[in-house]
Amino acid sequence: MDESLIMEGAIRPRRLRTSRALRGLVSETAVRPEQLILPAFVAEGAAEPRPISSMPGVVQHTMASLRAQARRCVEAGLGGMMIFGVPEHKDATGSGALAPDGVLNVALREVREEVGDDLLVMSDVCLDEFTDHGHCGVLDDHGRVDNDATVELYAQMAVRHADAGAHVVGPSGMMDGQVGAIRAALDAAGHLDTVILAYSAKYASAFYGPFREAVDSSLTGDRLAYQQDPANAREALREVDLDLEQGADIVMIKPALAYLDVIRAVRDHVDVPVAAYNISGEYAMIEAAAANGWLDRERAIDETLLSIRRSGASIILTYWALEYALRNRP
Ligand code: PBG
């Protein structure tokens, strides 16, 4: 490149920014509603939707309001809905997760009935919403999460979800071997087409804070013994490789914003679709700042989703999915 051309003003990158039409013409990245997934909470026995104070605008749904929300997702052209159940009663083994009339299994059945194949019905395969100690699995005699016993429960849970109508199951507990066990159980039950969206690289993050309120979690302590250390990026590639060897169809990185480098590294490392979860704390930060008038809410949301897309995730789980799709209708 001849430096003198810049000095003389012949090369002017600003030229392509001069109008909305030009900016649109040269835009490199777009967030597509059909690749957005709305995470949604449903509370057992709720008579009215219950607001979640740390996530303004997000609620614990009733069965009826969840169905109505699913319908809105279809109309907005979203890709799917990831459903989390909040049971009335929790116990040490999270037995509500396996009960066919447990809140999540009922919700999956109802939403699938509502949307058919017009929206992907997705489930979180994890025990933390169902256990009274709040951990993602069952505990051994020393109070540690028992990996292999937990994986067996996940496999049964995934089959229940597929039986109930889930198109996609999302194992999120970070137990070793969970994807392979779930794939084998699904196949044995005849659910050959049920997709596994693996939460492959899931970090032990402070940004899950508001989610704990969203699912009435009773967790004390932390998940450092099973979720990943925020210091480690290479380890994410190893987790992704293991999940792919075990049959994952889509791999996910979570959280998104503090891990954009990990999203990029995974995108460059694999050939399967890559998803990212724009989590509760990332939502809460922007909502809280906007409520204080400290930033322009809609621009901050758009920029956030664009950054996740640009870093390499084609699929984004975000609590803004519906709003974004409605606001950006063609
Ligand atoms: C586990 C699960 C969690 C989230 C999604 N699935 C919580 C955790 O791992 O501690 C967090 C999502 C969010 O913060 O928005 N069931």
Residues whose N, C-alpha, C, O or C-beta is under 5 A from the ligand:
A	BS01	PBG	D124 C126 D128 S172 F207 Y208 F211 I279 S280 G281
